[in-house]
Amino acid sequence: MAPSLSPDSINVVVKGKDNLRSGRVNIVSYDLLSKMDKQQPTDPFNVLIMDESHFLKNMKTARCKAALPLLKAAKRVILLSGTPAMSRPSELYTQILAIRPGFFPRFHEFGSRYCDARQLPWGWDYSGSSNLTELRLLLEESLMLRRLKSEVLSQLPAKQRKVVTVTTDGITARAKAALTAAAKDLAQGHRNKMQEKEALLVFFNHTAEAKVRAINEYIMDLLECGREKFLVFAHHKLVLDHVVRELGEKGISYIRIDGATPSAERQSLCNKFQFSEKSCVAVLSITAANMGLTLHSADLVVFAELFWNPGVLIQAEDRVHRIGQTSNVDIHYLVAKGTADDYLWPMIQEKMNVLEQAGLSESNLSENAECANFSCRDPQQKTITEMFQRSFTEEADDENEAVLLQAVDAWDDAETGTASTHQGNVTESPSKKTIKDYFCK
């Protein structure tokens, strides 16, 4: 069947000065859209399709500011995303505004209803969640057409997750002292948002250094046990550097994709991995390589480090769990007691639970999920509860836990642009509409 459009009808924008409307079909990236000269929507598009629409989660970003006027003026809008919210309901607002602007003209109305909005001394906190069952109903009935992978890709093999406890034995006295100091510093209360964020980042950085040796040992053990191809995800450049150095010294083939890898080279690297007939390890940045890559010739993904955003982790897992995969997929999360992992993993589980209640995720990182995600764990492996006891201080109490959660959310909100905290008195929000109000045409 011949294509319905000739190539001349398709305009691919490659520079910021290009015309956004010169073709019947116009294709542009988010980054280019935000860099283009102001092109007022005097002639609205008939249809706008926004792929990976969760990139519009923060209204303060340049890409969102550039896209929203076009979306509001368009006659038809289609948003595509496998993860419309990566960690919390507030990330849905801009997408709802683009599709049904009349539902919640102001963000505060949405935040009061579904984000457990709280007024604090320094402003409103919209980082929480509330009325999730109602939100799920609203999305499914009026906004979202959802197709689960289990429904449309039922032929895909199972995905099984395993938590692997690694040690920080063998680290230098200096590194151990730095890790302990960072942990104690984070546990201290009475700090402002910026100080909390900095303390958490320091703890996370020292965790990377403390785990490097165990990460390399685990990778080498996998290779010695006959695993020929697998993915290793990490966040810090330090970890990525150490892993590829170890692989290089052992003469093991690898590819590396991180933020410094040019887009033009990524496909060739993926092809090298996909078609390699010998041992090959894909060493990948969690933030730079969690989407857009197909690496299904492997059936194992190792997360050398955790990441505070569960949606990003799920997307990273799916680099191998996609069409073309013929084997069961194993996901290994490496965690170390006495490090930032003690807190990151429970926080990830909590965020994933929120997304599930709102009908936004079919994956579950929780040990208590109905599907036995951790059924393949070694019988000698400690349980999640045992693993994540507070190891660095016997005096940590609930107040310190609240401080940590506040710091984590502050860190997360560096992306979302929202103020957040888990402390402060709750102030009754303005009068809230009923669910019927939102469904009224």
Summary of the structure (lengths in Angstrom):
residues: 441
radius of gyration: 23.1
end to end distance: 40.8
largest distance: 71.2
contacts: 1311
relative contact order: 0.13
helix: 42%
strand: 13%
